[in-house]
Amino acid sequence: MPEIIIRPVEPGDLDQWLLLWQGYLEFYKQPFDRTVTETTWARFFDPSEPVHALVAESENQLVGVTHYIFHRNTWMVNPVCYLQDLFTAPQARGRGVGRKLIEAVYEAAKAAGSPRVYWLTRETNAQAIALYAKIAERSGFIQFRKAIDIAK
């Protein structure tokens, strides 16, 4: 089995990252928005942004990606870490890529002094839930959301 290397995203990763990003959006049935994508990509390399990206690389190909954000929290003094996106290329699933990416986020959170990493997934994402149940605990919270029309 080829080695899987987890590392921070680099500017030269754009083309391969875009393929993973588009796969992630398709998986969650979200539209591709060029402005959002370009803004997200730029944030990874802006030191004033709390948004970070790690990639999983195998044989010079990106096979997974995760994005995470540090933010303040009213329940703790130190910022918490929200693992916002996690995606493994279909051909690399079952090889431990998702687990390695999550564990790398755990290490990044620890290095930043963040006492918690949390994330969401769709309740229908059984494969991901099976992994998450092995490496984290369910919070018991249910998410609610309301889209706000900010164009007016």
N, C-alpha and C positions, 0 to 999 in steps of 0.2 A: 504494500500500500504506500503510495507517495506521501511524503511528509507534508503536513499542513502547517504553515507559518502564519501567525497572527501578528499584524503590525499596523501602525497608523497609516491611514490613507496618504498618498502622495499625489502631487499635481499630475504626474505622468500616468496616474491610474484612471483618468477621467473616462476614456472610452470603455474600459472594462467595467468601471463602477456604474456607468450609465446603463449597461446591459442588465446588471443586477438590480439597479434602481427601477428600471422599467418592469422587470420580472416581479419585483415586490409590489409595485403599484397594480399590475395585472392580477396578482394573487388576491389582493384585497379589493379588486374592482374599483380602483381609483383612477381618475383621469391623469394623464401626463400633462403637466403644465410647465412650459419652458421657463417662465419667470421664477416659479417656485423652485424648480430644479437648479437653475443657475444661482439663485440666492442661497439655497442649501449648500451647494458645492462651495461657494465663496466663504460661507461661514466656517467651514472646516479649517480654513487656513487663516482666519482672522483671530489673532490672539485675544481680542477683546470679547469674543463670542464664547458662550458656555457650551457650544455645540461641538461634538467630537465624532470622529468616524474611525473605525477599525475595519480592516479587511482580512480575509482568510485567503492565503495564496498557496497554490499547489502546482508544481511544475510550471512556474511563471504565468499561471492563469489565476485570476481572482475567482474564487468559488463561494465566497460568502462576504457579507457586509453587516455591520451594525453601527447604528448612530445612537449616541447617548448625550444627555444634557444634564448639567448640574444646575440646581435651582434652590432657592431659599425655601424654607418650610417653617410653618408656625409651631410645629411640634418638637423641633430640634434646633439646636444652635447652628450646627454645621449643615451645609447644603446637602441635599439628597441627590441621588442619581436616577434619572428616568431613562431607561433603555427604551428608546422610542421605536426604533426599527431594527428588525433582525431578518435576514434573508439568506438562504443557502441555495445555490444553483441546483436545479433538479438532479443533475448528474452526480452531484457530490453529497446528496442526502444519505443519511445512514452511516456516514464516515466520522461523525463526531465534530463536524464543523460548527454547528450551532452551539454545542456545549463549550467548545474552545472559545468561541467569540464571547459568550456570556461570562465565562470564567475570566477572560481578559478584561471585561468591563468591571467585574468584581475587583480585580487588581488595580485598575485605574481609579475606582472609587476609594479603595483603601489608601492608595498613594495620595489622593486629594483630601483625605480626612473625612470622607462622606460615610455616614453610618448606615446607609441603606441604598440598595438598588431595587427598583421596582419596574414593572412593565405590565402591559395589557396584551391580550390576544383574543381573537374571536372564540366564542364558546364552541364553535364548530371545528376548530383547528385541533383535531384530536391528536395528530402526530406531535405537534408542538406541546400540547398540554401534557402528554406522556413524558416528554423530556423535562419540562418545567417542574413537574411534580417530584422529580428526582433531585433537583438542584436548588429548589426554592420552596417556599410555602405559600399557600393561597391566603390572601389577605382577608377574605370574607366580604370585601366591599363590592358593590355593584356600581358601574359607571353610568352616569346620566350625562347627556349633552344636549345643547341647543345651539344651532347655527344662528349667528347674528349677522344680519345684513348690514355691512359697514359701508356700502356704496352710497347710501343716502346722505 
